[in-house]
Amino acid sequence: MTAPVVSIAYHSGFGHTAVLAEAVRAGAADAGAEVHLIKVDEITDEQWETLDRSDAIVFGSPTYMGTASGAFHVFAEGTSGRWFTRAWQDKLAAGFTNSASKSGDKLHTLQFFQTLAAQHGMTWVNLGLLPGWNSSTGSENDLNRLGFFAGAAAQSNNDQGPEGVHKADIATAEHLGRRVTETALVFTRGRSAA
């Protein structure tokens, strides 16, 4: 069985989201995927072709002013040619984001990714975790410590660099990478059998 191809299309303004992208990559690779990290603000024609041949595309961006970064929005608009040709139809999609606040309207960024995926006819892969850190026995070190369901969400203090990304958020992003790969394996096996 061929390894599924998982591409992580992301923008990172100050390095925090890049840490999460690397964690998603590590989780996907650990689960057996061929993984590609693609910085959307530096995307090449060859990387566009990699996205086109991917089984799954994981979108990532910091949340700025309640939505994905401007650089990610430019990339999203740049996918319109693929929308016209349905090039990404039936691929898997997932997403992750980071902001300085615990909430920071990160859900809106994840919903933006979901809408982008839906317009392309992609199938969304959610985080698949119960919320962590929501009881007296919970801890900020729990997976999904911020309690998001749509994708992986992280919080990084605005006075710390990438080294300040919380370990539980990194582990949650790794979980997302594994989940996307495991789902891609099911989908590719199903297509082969059909």
N, CA and C of each residue as an Amber inpcrd file, in Angstrom:
protein
   582
   0.8490000  -1.1910000   0.0000000   0.0000000   0.0000000   0.0000000
   0.8820000   1.2370000   0.0000000   0.6070000   2.1570000  -0.8870000
   1.3610000   3.3970000  -0.9750000   1.0320000   4.3100000   0.1920000
   2.0430000   4.9800000   0.7000000   1.8270000   5.9190000   1.8010000
   0.9750000   7.0850000   1.3240000   0.0240000   7.5340000   2.1420000
  -0.7500000   8.7090000   1.7480000   0.1370000   9.9490000   1.7380000
  -0.1800000  10.8690000   0.8590000   0.5630000  12.1250000   0.7590000
  -0.2140000  13.1830000   1.5340000   0.4230000  13.7340000   2.5540000
  -0.1750000  14.7750000   3.3870000   0.6680000  16.0330000   3.2520000
   0.0370000  17.1130000   2.8410000   0.7360000  18.3990000   2.7330000
   0.1870000  19.3610000   3.7670000   1.0870000  20.1320000   4.3470000
   0.7270000  21.1140000   5.3560000   0.9870000  22.4840000   4.7550000
  -0.0830000  23.1740000   4.4010000  -0.0100000  24.4960000   3.7740000
  -0.2400000  25.5320000   4.8640000   0.8040000  26.2660000   5.2150000
   0.6860000  27.1210000   6.3950000   1.4200000  28.4460000   6.2160000
   1.0360000  29.4060000   7.0600000   1.7630000  30.6630000   7.1950000
   2.0770000  30.8450000   8.6710000   3.2570000  31.3550000   8.9490000
   3.6570000  31.6390000  10.3290000   4.2800000  33.0160000  10.3770000
   3.6640000  33.9020000  11.1230000   4.1690000  35.2680000  11.1920000
   5.3830000  35.4260000  12.0850000   5.3830000  34.7560000  13.2380000
   6.4590000  34.9370000  14.2120000   7.0870000  33.6230000  14.6640000
   6.7560000  32.5340000  13.9790000   7.3770000  31.2450000  14.2650000
   6.5620000  30.2890000  15.0970000   5.5300000  30.7700000  15.7970000
   4.7240000  29.8880000  16.6450000   3.9590000  28.8640000  15.8080000
   3.3580000  29.3240000  14.7210000   2.5810000  28.4190000  13.8730000
   3.4970000  27.4470000  13.1480000   4.7240000  27.8560000  12.8690000
   5.6980000  26.9410000  12.2570000   6.0100000  25.7780000  13.1990000
   6.0600000  26.0390000  14.5020000   6.2760000  24.9660000  15.4800000
   5.1190000  23.9620000  15.3920000   3.9080000  24.4590000  15.2850000
   2.7450000  23.5740000  15.1670000   2.7700000  22.8060000  13.8500000
   3.1550000  23.4830000  12.7660000   3.2520000  22.8030000  11.4650000
   4.2340000  21.6410000  11.5360000   5.3520000  21.8630000  12.1910000
   6.3440000  20.7950000  12.3610000   5.7720000  19.6600000  13.2020000
   4.9600000  19.9810000  14.2040000   4.3400000  18.9450000  15.0340000
   3.3320000  18.1370000  14.2160000   2.5280000  18.8020000  13.3920000
   1.5950000  18.0860000  12.5150000   2.3910000  17.1760000  11.5840000
   3.4980000  17.6920000  11.0320000   4.3560000  16.9060000  10.1460000
   4.8730000  15.6550000  10.8630000   5.3570000  15.8370000  12.0880000
   5.9050000  14.7150000  12.8420000   4.8410000  13.6510000  13.1060000
   3.6500000  14.0790000  13.4840000   2.5720000  13.1230000  13.7340000
   2.1680000  12.3750000  12.4780000   2.0780000  13.0940000  11.3590000
   1.7060000  12.4580000  10.0870000   2.7810000  11.4840000   9.6300000
   4.0400000  11.8820000   9.7460000   5.1400000  10.9990000   9.3440000
   5.1800000   9.7640000  10.2300000   4.9570000   9.9460000  11.5240000
   4.9450000   8.8320000  12.4690000   3.8640000   7.8120000  12.1110000
   2.7590000   8.2960000  11.5410000   1.6590000   7.4100000  11.1540000
   1.8490000   6.8270000   9.7580000   2.9410000   7.1930000   9.0820000
   3.2610000   6.5640000   7.8080000   3.0330000   7.3870000   6.5590000
   2.7940000   8.6790000   6.6930000   2.5440000   9.5200000   5.5190000
   3.8360000  10.0120000   4.8810000   3.7390000  10.3110000   3.5960000
   4.7380000  11.1350000   2.9140000   4.2800000  12.5690000   3.1540000
   5.0890000  13.3640000   3.8370000   4.6280000  14.6770000   4.2940000
   5.4400000  15.7990000   3.6550000   4.7330000  16.8840000   3.3050000
   5.3640000  18.0650000   2.7260000   4.9240000  19.3060000   3.5020000
   5.8940000  20.0940000   3.9580000   5.6160000  21.3900000   4.5750000
   5.6970000  22.4600000   3.5010000   4.6500000  23.2530000   3.3740000
   4.5920000  24.2810000   2.3300000   4.2490000  25.6170000   2.9700000
   5.1990000  26.5560000   2.9080000   4.9500000  27.9140000   3.4020000
   4.1830000  28.6570000   2.3110000   2.9380000  29.0140000   2.6050000
   2.0770000  29.5610000   1.5550000   2.5210000  30.9300000   1.0620000
   3.2970000  31.6480000   1.8630000   3.7700000  32.9540000   1.4060000
   5.0260000  32.8410000   0.5470000   5.5330000  31.6140000   0.3560000
   6.7030000  31.3700000  -0.4840000   6.4330000  30.2420000  -1.4820000
   5.1640000  29.9550000  -1.7530000   4.7870000  28.7680000  -2.5200000
   5.3180000  28.8310000  -3.9570000   5.7900000  27.6880000  -4.4410000
   6.3280000  27.5760000  -5.8000000   5.3540000  26.7740000  -6.6650000
   5.5740000  26.8030000  -7.9740000   4.7420000  26.0030000  -8.8780000
   4.8310000  24.5250000  -8.5290000   6.0210000  24.0630000  -8.1900000
   6.2060000  22.6550000  -7.8160000   5.3960000  22.3170000  -6.5570000
   5.3340000  23.2570000  -5.6080000   4.5590000  23.0030000  -4.3960000
   3.0550000  23.0160000  -4.6710000   2.6000000  23.8550000  -5.6020000
   1.1920000  23.7950000  -6.0100000   0.8810000  22.4010000  -6.5600000
   1.8060000  21.8500000  -7.3640000   1.6040000  20.5090000  -7.9100000
   1.5970000  19.4560000  -6.8050000   2.4180000  19.6670000  -5.7750000
   2.4090000  18.7470000  -4.6310000   1.0520000  18.7680000  -3.9430000
   0.4840000  19.9540000  -3.7600000  -0.8590000  20.0460000  -3.1710000
  -1.8680000  19.3040000  -4.0390000  -1.7450000  19.4510000  -5.3630000
  -2.6880000  18.8020000  -6.2800000  -2.6310000  17.2840000  -6.1890000
  -1.4680000  16.7200000  -5.8830000  -1.3440000  15.2530000  -5.8110000
  -1.4830000  14.7180000  -4.3820000  -1.7330000  15.6010000  -3.4240000
  -1.8710000  15.1900000  -2.0310000  -3.2050000  14.4970000  -1.7920000
  -3.1850000  13.5530000  -0.8670000  -4.4310000  12.9320000  -0.4190000
  -5.1180000  13.8090000   0.6220000  -4.3180000  14.5690000   1.3660000
  -4.8540000  15.4350000   2.4220000  -4.0390000  16.7180000   2.4700000
  -4.7280000  17.8260000   2.7320000  -4.0800000  19.1230000   2.9110000
  -4.5070000  19.6670000   4.2690000  -3.5210000  19.9620000   5.0990000
  -3.7800000  20.5340000   6.4200000  -3.4350000  22.0120000   6.3540000
  -4.4170000  22.8660000   6.6210000  -4.2340000  24.3090000   6.5720000
  -3.8070000  24.8290000   7.9470000  -2.8630000  25.7630000   7.9690000
  -2.4220000  26.3320000   9.2260000  -2.1120000  27.8070000   9.1100000
  -2.5010000  28.5530000  10.1170000  -2.2510000  29.9910000  10.1330000
  -2.4090000  30.5100000  11.5560000  -1.6740000  31.5680000  11.8950000
  -2.0080000  32.2490000  13.1400000  -3.3690000  32.9210000  12.9850000
  -4.0070000  33.1870000  14.0970000  -5.2380000  33.9660000  14.0760000
  -4.8690000  35.4130000  14.3750000  -5.1010000  36.2700000  13.3880000
  -4.8660000  37.7010000  13.5370000  -6.2040000  38.4180000  13.3740000
  -6.5630000  39.2190000  14.3230000  -7.7960000  40.0120000  14.2440000
  -9.0110000  39.1360000  13.9120000  -9.0500000  37.9430000  14.5010000
 -10.2170000  37.0790000  14.3900000 -10.3030000  36.2240000  13.1500000
  -9.2270000  36.1320000  12.3650000  -9.2580000  35.2780000  11.1780000
  -7.8290000  34.8650000  10.8210000  -7.7060000  34.0800000   9.7820000
  -6.3790000  33.6870000   9.3140000  -5.6010000  34.9220000   8.8600000
  -4.3030000  34.7910000   8.8150000  -3.4320000  35.9070000   8.4300000
  -3.7100000  36.3570000   6.9980000  -3.3090000  37.5730000   6.6950000
  -3.4430000  38.0920000   5.3360000  -2.7200000  37.2230000   4.3250000
  -1.5400000  36.7330000   4.6750000  -0.7790000  35.8750000   3.7650000
  -1.5440000  34.5890000   3.4620000  -2.2290000  34.0440000   4.4810000
  -3.0050000  32.8350000   4.2100000  -4.2090000  33.1610000   3.3340000
  -4.8280000  34.3110000   3.5480000  -5.9650000  34.7010000   2.7040000
  -5.5380000  34.8620000   1.2460000  -4.3530000  35.3840000   1.0110000
  -3.8440000  35.4960000  -0.3640000  -3.7230000  34.1030000  -0.9830000
  -3.1640000  33.1640000  -0.2220000  -3.0690000  31.7820000  -0.6920000
  -4.4550000  31.2160000  -0.9950000  -5.4070000  31.4140000  -0.0630000
  -6.7540000  30.8770000  -0.2470000  -7.3790000  31.3990000  -1.5330000
  -7.2160000  32.6890000  -1.7760000  -7.7410000  33.2520000  -3.0250000
  -7.0220000  32.6700000  -4.2310000  -5.7450000  32.3460000  -4.0490000
  -4.9580000  31.7510000  -5.1360000  -5.3860000  30.3410000  -5.4910000
  -6.1920000  29.7100000  -4.6440000  -6.6670000  28.3590000  -4.9470000
  -7.8710000  28.3650000  -5.8880000  -8.3370000  29.5290000  -6.2970000
  -9.5650000  29.6040000  -7.0930000  -9.4610000  28.8410000  -8.4070000
  -8.2740000  28.7950000  -9.0040000  -8.1100000  28.0080000 -10.2280000
  -8.3750000  26.5310000  -9.9860000  -7.9460000  26.0470000  -8.8380000
  -8.2270000  24.6560000  -8.4760000  -9.7130000  24.4650000  -8.2020000
 -10.3680000  25.4910000  -7.6720000 -11.8070000  25.4260000  -7.4370000
 -12.5640000  25.2390000  -8.7560000 -12.1610000  26.0060000  -9.7780000
 -12.8340000  25.9290000 -11.0770000 -12.7090000  24.5460000 -11.6970000
 -11.5610000  23.9170000 -11.5230000 -11.3290000  22.6000000 -12.1410000
 -11.6610000  21.4430000 -11.2080000 -12.0410000  21.7370000  -9.9670000
 -12.3430000  20.7400000  -8.9360000 -11.1320000  19.8520000  -8.6620000
  -9.9380000  20.4260000  -8.7390000  -8.6880000  19.6840000  -8.5660000
  -8.5520000  19.0850000  -7.1690000  -9.1800000  19.6880000  -6.1700000
  -9.0470000  19.1950000  -4.8020000 -10.3040000  18.4590000  -4.3270000
 -11.2280000  18.2090000  -5.2350000 -12.4580000  17.4930000  -4.8980000
 -12.1210000  16.1610000  -4.2350000 -12.7720000  15.8670000  -3.1330000
 -12.6610000  14.6020000  -2.3920000 -11.3270000  14.3690000  -1.6960000
 -10.4630000  15.3810000  -1.6520000  -9.2790000  15.2770000  -0.7910000
  -9.7250000  15.4860000   0.6540000  -8.8800000  15.0890000   1.5780000
  -9.1420000  15.3700000   2.9840000  -8.5510000  16.7280000   3.3450000
  -9.1380000  17.3710000   4.3270000  -8.6360000  18.6640000   4.8100000
  -8.7400000  18.6970000   6.3280000  -7.8610000  19.4790000   6.9400000
  -7.8860000  19.7020000   8.3850000  -7.1990000  21.0400000   8.6330000
  -7.1730000  21.4880000   9.8990000  -6.5670000  22.7870000  10.1580000
  -6.0840000  22.9670000  11.5820000  -5.2000000  23.9560000  11.7290000
  -4.6670000  24.3170000  13.0440000  -4.3650000  25.8070000  13.0610000
  -4.3910000  26.3840000  14.2640000  -4.1360000  27.8140000  14.3990000
  -3.5740000  28.1170000  15.7860000  -3.0750000  29.3200000  15.9420000
  -2.4570000  29.7850000  17.1810000  -2.7800000  31.2630000  17.3570000
  -2.9830000  31.6590000  18.6020000  -3.0590000  33.0910000  18.9200000
  -2.5550000  33.2890000  20.3360000  -2.3910000  34.5390000  20.7230000
  -1.8570000  34.8340000  22.0540000  -2.8930000  34.6340000  23.1530000
  -4.1610000  34.8110000  22.8350000  -5.2170000  34.6630000  23.8380000
  -5.7210000  33.2310000  23.8810000  -6.3170000  32.8580000  25.0070000
  -6.8340000  31.4950000  25.1330000  -7.8860000  31.2100000  24.0580000
  -8.7790000  32.1560000  23.8360000  -9.7490000  32.0140000  22.7560000
  -9.2190000  32.7400000  21.5240000  -9.1470000  34.0520000  21.6190000
  -8.5940000  34.8290000  20.5150000  -9.3520000  34.6870000  19.2100000
 -10.6030000  34.1980000  19.2800000 -11.4270000  33.9640000  18.0940000
 -10.8020000  32.9690000  17.1250000 -10.0530000  32.0030000  17.6840000
  -9.4380000  30.9640000  16.8500000 -10.4720000  30.1190000  16.1150000
 -11.6520000  29.9350000  16.7200000 -12.6760000  29.1370000  16.0590000
 -13.0130000  29.7280000  14.6940000 -13.0160000  31.0360000  14.5900000
 -13.3290000  31.6590000  13.3050000 -12.3020000  31.2690000  12.2440000
 -11.0400000  31.1880000  12.6350000 -10.0000000  30.7720000  11.6780000
 -10.2350000  29.3300000  11.2450000 -10.5320000  28.4520000  12.1940000
 -10.8020000  27.0610000  11.8360000 -12.0390000  26.9540000  10.9470000
 -13.0480000  27.7720000  11.2110000 -14.2470000  27.7660000  10.3620000
 -13.9370000  28.3220000   8.9680000 -13.0350000  29.2870000   8.8930000
 -12.5920000  29.7770000   7.5830000 -11.9550000  28.6340000   6.7900000
 -11.0950000  27.8580000   7.4560000 -10.4730000  26.7060000   6.7850000
 -11.5340000  25.6910000   6.3480000 -12.5280000  25.4430000   7.2170000
 -13.5840000  24.4890000   6.8830000 -14.3780000  24.9570000   5.6580000
 -14.6660000  26.2470000   5.6020000 -15.4060000  26.7880000   4.4610000
 -14.5750000  26.6920000   3.1870000 -13.2910000  27.0150000   3.2830000
 -12.3980000  26.8800000   2.1230000 -12.4070000  25.4290000   1.6320000
 -12.2760000  24.4940000   2.5520000 -12.2820000  23.0740000   2.1840000
 -13.6160000  22.6760000   1.5550000 -14.7160000  23.1390000   2.1350000
 -16.0400000  22.7950000   1.6080000 -16.2260000  23.3320000   0.1960000
 -15.7470000  24.5390000  -0.0580000 -15.8800000  25.0940000  -1.4080000
 -15.1050000  24.2690000  -2.4280000 -14.0300000  23.6490000  -1.9800000
 -13.2490000  22.7850000  -2.8720000 -13.8080000  21.3660000  -2.9330000
 -14.8530000  21.0620000  -2.1570000 -15.4230000  19.7210000  -2.1650000
 -14.5920000  18.7270000  -1.3750000 -13.8020000  19.2320000  -0.4360000
 -12.9540000  18.3820000   0.3920000 -13.7340000  17.8530000   1.5920000
 -13.2190000  16.8030000   2.2220000 -13.8330000  16.2130000   3.4060000
 -13.0210000  16.6180000   4.6270000 -13.6800000  17.2340000   5.5980000
 -12.9920000  17.7840000   6.7700000 -12.7340000  16.6990000   7.8170000
 -11.5090000  16.6900000   8.3330000 -11.1290000  15.7960000   9.4250000
 -11.0190000  16.6370000  10.6950000 -11.8680000  16.3380000  11.6710000
 -11.8360000  17.1090000  12.9130000 -10.7590000  16.5570000  13.8500000
 -10.6180000  17.1800000  14.9990000  -9.5670000  16.8010000  15.9340000
  -9.8280000  15.4330000  16.5700000 -11.0920000  15.0960000  16.7940000
 -11.4140000  13.7790000  17.3330000 -10.9910000  13.5740000  18.7770000
 -10.9230000  14.6420000  19.5340000 -10.5590000  14.5550000  20.9540000
 -11.6300000  15.2130000  21.8100000 -11.8390000  14.6730000  22.9870000
 -12.6420000  15.3800000  23.9740000 -11.8260000  16.5720000  24.4850000
 -12.4820000  17.5700000  25.0520000 -11.7190000  18.6980000  25.5710000
 -10.9140000  18.3010000  26.8030000  -9.7480000  18.8620000  26.9230000
  -8.9400000  18.6600000  28.1160000  -9.1080000  19.8470000  29.0540000
  -8.5370000  19.7550000  30.2150000  -8.4420000  20.8620000  31.1720000
  -9.7800000  21.5380000  31.4520000 -10.8600000  20.7350000  31.5480000
 -12.1670000  21.3360000  31.8140000 -12.8130000  20.7670000  33.0790000
 -11.9770000  20.2340000  33.9650000 -12.4890000  19.7340000  35.2370000
 -11.4330000  19.9730000  36.3100000 -11.8310000  19.7490000  37.5570000
 -10.8890000  19.9740000  38.6560000  -9.7480000  18.9690000  38.6370000
  -9.9300000  17.8680000  37.9350000  -8.8570000  16.8800000  37.8200000
  -8.0480000  17.0530000  36.5450000  -8.4600000  17.9990000  35.6950000
  -7.7510000  18.2610000  34.4510000  -6.5030000  19.0900000  34.6790000
  -5.7580000  19.2710000  33.6080000  -4.4940000  19.9930000  33.6940000
  -4.2460000  20.7530000  32.4010000  -3.5050000  21.8340000  32.4830000
  -3.1320000  22.5520000  31.2750000  -2.2240000  21.7130000  30.3810000
  -1.7720000  20.5730000  30.8790000  -0.9390000  19.6760000  30.0870000
  -1.7480000  18.6220000  29.3350000  -3.0800000  18.6690000  29.4340000
  -3.9480000  17.7370000  28.7120000  -3.8930000  18.0070000  27.2110000
  -4.0690000  16.9320000  26.4230000  -4.3170000  17.1280000  24.9930000
  -5.5880000  17.9520000  24.8420000  -5.6290000  18.7690000  23.8180000
  -6.7850000  19.6300000  23.5390000  -7.1540000  20.4560000  24.7690000
  -6.1390000  21.0370000  25.3930000  -6.3390000  21.7860000  26.6320000
  -7.2500000  22.9870000  26.4520000  -7.3750000  23.5130000  25.2250000
  -8.2300000  24.6730000  24.9850000  -9.6410000  24.2820000  24.5540000
  -9.8840000  22.9930000  24.3600000 -11.2380000  22.5050000  24.1240000
 -11.8120000  22.8000000  22.7550000 -11.0190000  22.6930000  21.7010000
 -11.5120000  22.8880000  20.3370000 -11.8260000  21.5320000  19.7100000
 -12.8050000  21.4890000  18.8470000 -13.1920000  20.2500000  18.1770000
 -12.8680000  20.2900000  16.6840000 -12.9780000  21.4580000  16.0530000
 -12.8280000  21.5720000  14.6010000 -11.4020000  21.3190000  14.1310000
 -10.4250000  21.6120000  14.9810000  -9.0250000  21.4310000  14.6000000
  -8.1430000  21.6830000  15.8050000  -6.8510000  21.7160000  15.5740000
  -5.9050000  21.9450000  16.6680000  -5.7500000  23.4460000  16.8970000
  -5.9280000  23.8700000  18.1330000  -5.8030000  25.2820000  18.4840000
  -4.7620000  25.4260000  19.5880000  -3.9260000  26.4330000  19.4520000
  -2.8370000  26.6470000  20.4010000  -2.8520000  28.0790000  20.9010000
  -2.2510000  28.2780000  22.0740000  -2.1090000  29.6050000  22.6550000
  -0.6470000  29.8000000  23.0050000  -0.0850000  30.9050000  22.5310000
   1.3120000  31.2350000  22.8320000   1.3720000  32.6640000  23.3320000
   2.0340000  32.8890000  24.4410000   2.1210000  34.2350000  24.9970000
   2.7660000  35.1910000  23.9930000   2.2230000  36.4150000  23.9380000
   2.7080000  37.3640000  22.9290000   4.0700000  37.9580000  23.2570000
   4.5850000  37.6750000  24.4500000   5.9200000  38.1720000  24.7950000
   6.9610000  37.0510000  24.7860000   6.6070000  35.9120000  24.1650000
   7.5470000  34.8090000  24.0200000   7.6600000  34.4170000  22.5560000
   8.8070000  33.9190000  22.1750000   9.0240000  33.4480000  20.8150000
   8.5110000  32.0300000  20.6390000   8.9010000  31.4010000  19.5350000
   8.4360000  30.0450000  19.2340000   8.7390000  29.0270000  20.3270000
   9.7780000  29.2760000  21.1160000  10.1050000  28.3450000  22.2120000
   9.0120000  28.3310000  23.2700000   8.1120000  29.3070000  23.2630000
   7.0420000  29.3950000  24.2450000   5.7800000  28.6420000  23.8750000
   5.7660000  27.9740000  22.7150000   4.5680000  27.2080000  22.3500000
   4.3730000  26.0930000  23.3800000   3.1800000  26.0070000  23.9100000
   2.8840000  25.0700000  24.9920000   3.0450000  23.6220000  24.5200000
   3.6750000  22.8090000  25.3520000   3.9370000  21.4010000  25.0110000
   2.6460000  20.6250000  24.7320000   1.5800000  20.9380000  25.4590000
   0.3140000  20.2410000  25.2160000  -0.2580000  20.6090000  23.8510000
  -0.0430000  21.8450000  23.4140000  -0.5220000  22.2630000  22.0920000
   0.2940000  21.5860000  20.9970000   1.5830000  21.4150000  21.2270000
   2.4320000  20.6910000  20.2730000   1.9580000  19.2390000  20.1710000
   1.6840000  18.6170000  21.3100000   1.2030000  17.2280000  21.3170000
  -0.1570000  17.1140000  20.6280000  -1.0060000  18.1240000  20.7890000
  -2.3140000  18.1260000  20.1330000  -2.1480000  18.2250000  18.6220000
  -1.2110000  19.0490000  18.1640000  -0.9370000  19.1630000  16.7290000
  -0.3800000  17.8460000  16.1780000   0.4760000  17.1890000  16.9430000
   0.9800000  15.8740000  16.5140000  -0.1810000  14.8880000  16.3760000
  -1.1040000  14.9330000  17.3270000  -2.2940000  14.0750000  17.2570000
  -3.0590000  14.3400000  15.9610000  -3.2310000  15.6140000  15.6080000
  -3.9500000  15.9530000  14.3790000  -3.2500000  15.3460000  13.1680000
  -1.9340000  15.4480000  13.1090000  -1.1980000  14.8630000  11.9860000
  -1.4090000  13.3650000  11.8690000  -1.3850000  12.6680000  13.0080000
  -1.6290000  11.2240000  13.0020000  -3.0570000  10.9150000  12.5580000
  -4.0170000  11.6890000  13.0800000  -5.4280000  11.4420000  12.7450000
  -5.6870000  11.6530000  11.2500000  -5.1220000  12.6970000  10.6900000
  -5.2970000  12.9520000   9.2570000  -4.7110000  11.7920000   8.4480000
  -3.5320000  11.3360000   8.8190000  -2.8970000  10.2380000   8.0940000
  -3.6980000   8.9500000   8.2240000  -4.1480000   8.6410000   9.4250000
  -4.9430000   7.4260000   9.6180000  -6.2400000   7.4840000   8.8170000
  -6.8560000   8.6540000   8.7540000  -8.0780000   8.8210000   7.9560000
  -7.7600000   8.6970000   6.4740000  -6.6310000   9.2600000   6.0450000
  -6.2260000   9.1580000   4.6360000  -5.9800000   7.7010000   4.2480000
  -5.4020000   6.9210000   5.1430000  -5.2030000   5.4940000   4.8610000
  -6.5230000   4.7880000   4.6390000  -7.5160000   5.0810000   5.4660000
  -8.8420000   4.4820000   5.3000000  -9.4440000   4.8920000   3.9650000
  -9.3480000   6.1700000   3.6290000  -9.9260000   6.6720000   2.3750000
  -9.2350000   6.0680000   1.1650000  -7.9010000   6.0140000   1.1710000
  -7.1890000   5.4880000  -0.0040000  -7.4320000   3.9940000  -0.1570000
  -7.5150000   3.2610000   0.9410000  -7.8290000   1.8330000   0.8590000
  -9.2540000   1.6270000   0.3320000 -10.1610000   2.4620000   0.7880000
 -11.5390000   2.3750000   0.3150000 -11.6590000   2.6550000  -1.1740000
 -10.9190000   3.6510000  -1.6450000 -10.9540000   3.9590000  -3.0840000
 -10.3740000   2.7960000  -3.8930000  -9.3100000   2.1870000  -3.3620000
  -8.6950000   1.0580000  -4.0610000  -9.6490000  -0.1280000  -4.1590000
 -10.4550000  -0.3040000  -3.1090000 -11.3690000  -1.4420000  -3.0750000
 -12.6060000  -1.2090000  -3.9210000 -12.9370000   0.0570000  -4.1640000
 -14.1790000   0.3850000  -4.8820000 -14.0570000   0.1400000  -6.3740000
